Amino acid sequence: MANLARMLPGVAPGNVVAHTACLRPMSGDGHVVLGGVPGAPRVFVATGGGRKGILHGPAMGAACADLVVSGETDLDLTPYDPGRFRES
């Protein structure tokens, strides 16, 4: 807080109420989002790994690269389909 007050004197009387770090994107259902974007041909996403993204990242990246290069992957991506968030 002292270092911050030196840079921004206006916060000097403030108190830290809460803090967090290393937030990572996570989907609403808690599962990764991996695959083609509905209605956007040749647009792919690989996100939503949350705090385990660093563990899932290599596999997600490889699957997404396969999709970009050949349009398919050896993995069943059905559970991770971005289309699952479309309104019915």
Summary of the structure (lengths in Angstrom):
residues: 88
radius of gyration: 19.5
end to end distance: 48.8
largest distance: 57.8
contacts: 166
relative contact order: 0.18
helix: 42%
strand: 11%
